[in-house]
Amino acid sequence: MDHANKFPPYSAEERERFLEIIQGALRVKRHFDLFRWLQSDIQHFLPHDILLATWGNFELGLLYVDVISALPGIRSEPVINRDITPFVQRLFRQWAGNDFAPLTIAAPQGFSLDDRHAGCPINQAFLTMRSALVHGINDERGQHDCMYIVFSKAAQTPRSTQYIELLLPHIDTALRQVTHLPGQRGTAPHARQDEGVEDFGLSEREIEIMEWVRSGKTNSEIGLILNISGFTVKNHLQRIFRKLNVSNRAQAVAQLAKMRKPVGG
């Protein structure tokens, strides 16, 4: 592909703004830094009201979501991943159908999650949006997709798809420098204090992994939930097997079940 034809010449002012954006991405350390950076020169190239960052396994619906917006009340904290996941998966399928190239979606009536969430703030905000620009990055090392959706109350410009291809690697870099919010980390199911669980020499992370194993999740799925690699999960499991004196996942689950003390026991 001839990149000179794909990206037209930029003015000296545009090149200077691009440089400021790149330098600014490297200074992002907190969510507030990310918010301020996205309201700076990026708005000149990608004017938007909401940026939705999603990553994980879109096919399985094991996703993390980050919402950055200057609109009142539209933040990551109130957004429940499971509520927004079907909506994000639909957009992902549309993007995949576009061969994973930047996708512009016009929405004269706005966007909507579903009838069950008609009254929630994020759905009300989506209804006021009139366009979306969808693009993403495949993380080969982490083995998951990262998709970004730029929502705007106005139509996208003809050069929006070019700008997002240029800027998305820097947006992705900035986001990766920000720690997860408390509600964005996976929470192991079934772990209840009334089970009288002992640690059996297992670390907190190892117990968390075993709860997901007990739920039937694969190493890759557990890795996506906990934001670690499947290889790291495998290493944790090998240590767990040694501590429990077992040789496989089924034996480990059975051994933990035997060793758990009933309440009052």
C-alpha positions as CSV (number, residue, x, y, z in Angstrom):
1,M,0.0,0.0,0.0
2,D,1.2,3.5,-0.9
3,H,1.1,5.3,2.5
4,A,1.9,8.6,0.8
5,N,-1.4,8.4,-1.0
6,K,-3.2,7.0,2.1
7,F,-2.2,9.9,4.3
8,P,-2.3,13.3,2.6
9,P,0.4,15.9,3.4
10,Y,-0.1,17.7,6.7
11,S,0.5,21.3,7.4
12,A,3.3,22.5,9.7
13,E,0.6,23.3,12.4
14,E,-0.9,19.8,12.1
15,R,2.6,18.2,12.4
16,E,3.3,20.3,15.5
17,R,-0.1,19.2,17.0
18,F,0.7,15.5,16.3
19,L,4.0,15.9,18.1
20,E,2.3,17.5,21.1
21,I,-0.2,14.6,21.2
22,I,2.6,12.0,21.1
23,Q,4.6,13.7,23.8
24,G,1.4,14.1,25.9
25,A,0.6,10.4,25.7
26,L,3.9,9.6,27.4
27,R,3.0,11.8,30.4
28,V,-0.3,10.1,31.1
29,K,-0.1,8.2,34.5
30,R,-3.6,8.6,36.0
31,H,-7.2,8.5,34.7
32,F,-7.4,12.3,35.2
33,D,-4.2,12.7,33.0
34,L,-5.9,10.6,30.4
35,F,-9.1,12.6,30.5
36,R,-7.2,15.9,30.2
37,W,-5.0,14.6,27.4
38,L,-8.1,13.4,25.4
39,Q,-9.6,16.9,25.7
40,S,-6.5,18.6,24.2
41,D,-5.3,18.6,20.6
42,I,-6.8,15.2,20.0
43,Q,-10.2,16.9,19.9
44,H,-8.9,18.9,16.8
45,F,-8.4,15.6,14.9
46,L,-11.0,13.4,16.5
47,P,-13.7,15.5,18.0
48,H,-15.7,13.3,20.4
49,D,-18.0,13.4,23.4
50,I,-17.4,9.8,24.6
51,L,-14.4,7.5,24.2
52,L,-15.2,3.9,25.0
53,A,-12.2,1.6,25.3
54,T,-12.8,-2.1,25.5
55,W,-10.5,-5.1,25.6
56,G,-10.6,-8.8,26.2
57,N,-12.2,-11.7,24.5
58,F,-15.1,-10.3,22.4
59,E,-16.4,-13.7,21.4
60,L,-16.8,-15.0,24.9
61,G,-17.9,-11.6,26.3
62,L,-15.0,-11.5,28.8
63,L,-14.4,-7.8,28.5
64,Y,-13.0,-4.8,30.4
65,V,-14.5,-1.3,29.7
66,D,-13.1,2.2,30.2
67,V,-15.3,5.2,29.6
68,I,-13.8,8.7,29.2
69,S,-16.0,11.6,28.7
70,A,-16.5,15.3,29.7
71,L,-20.3,14.7,29.9
72,P,-21.6,14.8,33.5
73,G,-21.9,11.4,35.2
74,I,-20.4,9.5,32.2
75,R,-17.5,7.6,33.8
76,S,-16.1,4.1,34.0
77,E,-17.2,3.6,37.6
78,P,-21.0,3.4,37.1
79,V,-20.7,1.3,34.0
80,I,-21.2,-2.4,34.7
81,N,-19.3,-4.6,32.2
82,R,-22.0,-7.2,31.8
83,D,-24.6,-4.5,31.0
84,I,-22.6,-2.9,28.1
85,T,-21.0,-6.1,26.8
86,P,-23.8,-7.1,24.3
87,F,-23.7,-3.6,22.8
88,V,-19.9,-3.7,22.5
89,Q,-20.0,-7.1,20.9
90,R,-22.4,-5.9,18.2
91,L,-20.0,-3.1,17.4
92,F,-17.1,-5.5,17.3
93,R,-18.9,-7.7,14.8
94,Q,-19.6,-4.7,12.6
95,W,-15.9,-3.7,12.8
96,A,-14.9,-7.3,12.0
97,G,-17.3,-7.3,9.0
98,N,-15.3,-4.2,7.8
99,D,-12.1,-6.3,7.8
100,F,-11.0,-4.6,11.0
101,A,-10.5,-1.3,9.1
102,P,-11.7,2.0,10.7
103,L,-15.5,2.0,10.6
104,T,-17.7,5.0,10.6
105,I,-21.3,4.5,11.8
106,A,-24.0,7.2,11.4
107,A,-26.9,7.0,13.9
108,P,-29.5,9.7,13.3
109,Q,-31.6,8.3,16.2
110,G,-28.6,7.8,18.4
111,F,-27.2,4.5,19.9
112,S,-28.9,2.4,22.6
113,L,-27.9,-0.6,24.8
114,D,-31.3,-2.3,25.1
115,D,-34.7,-1.8,26.6
116,R,-33.6,-3.1,30.0
117,H,-31.1,-0.2,30.3
118,A,-33.2,2.5,28.8
119,G,-33.0,4.7,31.9
120,C,-29.3,4.3,32.8
121,P,-27.1,7.4,32.3
122,I,-24.7,5.8,29.8
123,N,-27.7,4.7,27.6
124,Q,-29.2,8.2,27.8
125,A,-25.9,9.7,26.7
126,F,-25.6,7.2,23.8
127,L,-29.0,8.3,22.6
128,T,-27.7,11.8,22.0
129,M,-24.8,10.6,19.9
130,R,-25.1,10.8,16.1
131,S,-22.0,9.0,14.9
132,A,-19.3,6.6,16.0
133,L,-15.9,5.8,14.8
134,V,-14.7,2.2,15.6
135,H,-11.1,0.9,15.3
136,G,-8.8,-1.2,17.4
137,I,-5.5,-3.0,17.9
138,N,-4.8,-6.7,18.2
139,D,-2.5,-7.4,21.1
140,E,-0.5,-10.4,19.8
141,R,1.5,-10.9,23.0
142,G,-1.5,-10.6,25.3
143,Q,-3.6,-12.5,22.8
144,H,-6.7,-10.2,23.0
145,D,-8.3,-7.4,21.0
146,C,-8.5,-3.8,22.1
147,M,-11.4,-1.8,20.5
148,Y,-11.9,1.9,20.8
149,I,-15.2,3.6,19.9
150,V,-15.3,7.4,19.5
151,F,-18.8,8.7,19.9
152,S,-19.8,12.2,18.8
153,K,-23.0,14.3,18.7
154,A,-21.8,15.5,15.3
155,A,-21.1,13.6,12.1
156,Q,-17.6,12.3,11.6
157,T,-15.4,14.2,9.1
158,P,-14.1,12.7,5.9
159,R,-10.6,12.4,7.3
160,S,-11.7,10.8,10.6
161,T,-10.7,7.3,9.6
162,Q,-7.2,8.6,8.6
163,Y,-6.8,10.4,11.9
164,I,-7.8,7.5,14.0
165,E,-5.3,5.2,12.3
166,L,-2.5,7.7,13.1
167,L,-3.6,8.4,16.6
168,L,-4.9,5.1,18.0
169,P,-1.5,3.6,18.8
170,H,-0.8,6.6,21.0
171,I,-4.3,6.5,22.6
172,D,-3.6,2.8,23.3
173,T,-0.2,3.6,24.8
174,A,-1.7,6.2,27.1
175,L,-4.5,3.9,28.3
176,R,-2.0,1.1,29.1
177,Q,-0.1,3.5,31.4
178,V,-3.2,3.9,33.6
179,T,-4.0,1.4,36.4
180,H,-7.3,-0.4,36.5
181,L,-10.1,1.2,38.5
182,P,-11.2,-1.1,41.4
183,G,-14.3,-2.3,39.6
184,Q,-12.4,-3.2,36.4
185,R,-10.6,-6.2,37.8
186,G,-12.2,-9.6,37.5
187,T,-13.7,-11.0,40.8
188,A,-13.6,-14.7,41.4
189,P,-17.1,-16.3,41.7
190,H,-18.3,-18.5,44.5
191,A,-15.7,-17.3,47.0
192,R,-17.8,-16.8,50.1
193,Q,-16.6,-16.1,53.6
194,D,-19.1,-18.5,55.1
195,E,-17.3,-21.4,53.4
196,G,-14.6,-21.3,56.0
197,V,-11.9,-21.3,53.3
198,E,-8.4,-21.8,54.5
199,D,-5.4,-20.8,52.3
200,F,-3.6,-24.2,52.4
201,G,-0.4,-22.4,51.6
202,L,-1.9,-20.8,48.5
203,S,-1.5,-17.1,47.8
204,E,-4.5,-14.9,47.3
205,R,-3.9,-14.9,43.5
206,E,-3.7,-18.7,43.5
207,I,-7.0,-19.0,45.4
208,E,-8.5,-16.6,42.9
209,I,-7.3,-18.7,40.0
210,M,-8.7,-21.9,41.6
211,E,-12.1,-20.3,42.0
212,W,-12.2,-19.6,38.2
213,V,-10.9,-23.2,37.5
214,R,-13.7,-24.5,39.6
215,S,-16.1,-22.5,37.4
216,G,-14.8,-24.3,34.3
217,K,-12.7,-21.4,32.8
218,T,-9.7,-22.2,30.6
219,N,-6.3,-20.8,31.2
220,S,-6.8,-18.2,28.4
221,E,-10.2,-17.2,29.8
222,I,-8.8,-16.8,33.4
223,G,-5.9,-14.7,31.9
224,L,-8.3,-12.4,30.2
225,I,-10.4,-12.0,33.4
226,L,-7.4,-11.3,35.6
227,N,-5.5,-9.3,32.9
228,I,-2.6,-11.7,32.9
229,S,-1.3,-14.1,30.2
230,G,-2.5,-17.7,29.8
231,F,1.2,-18.7,30.3
232,T,1.2,-16.9,33.7
233,V,-2.0,-18.8,34.7
234,K,-0.3,-22.1,33.7
235,N,2.7,-21.3,35.9
236,H,0.4,-20.5,38.9
237,L,-1.4,-23.8,38.4
238,Q,1.8,-25.7,38.4
239,R,2.7,-24.2,41.8
240,I,-0.8,-24.9,43.0
241,F,-0.5,-28.6,42.0
242,R,2.7,-28.9,43.9
243,K,1.3,-27.3,47.0
244,L,-1.8,-29.6,46.9
245,N,0.2,-32.6,45.9
246,V,-2.0,-33.2,42.8
247,S,-1.2,-33.5,39.1
248,N,-4.2,-31.9,37.3
249,R,-7.0,-29.3,37.5
250,A,-9.7,-31.8,38.4
251,Q,-7.6,-33.3,41.3
252,A,-6.9,-29.8,42.5
253,V,-10.6,-28.8,42.6
254,A,-11.4,-32.1,44.4
255,Q,-8.6,-31.6,46.9
256,L,-9.7,-28.1,47.8
257,A,-13.3,-29.3,48.1
258,K,-12.1,-32.0,50.6
259,M,-10.0,-29.6,52.6
260,R,-12.6,-26.8,53.0
261,K,-13.9,-26.7,56.5
262,P,-17.7,-26.4,56.9
263,V,-18.9,-23.4,58.9
264,G,-18.7,-24.3,62.6
265,G,-16.8,-27.5,61.8
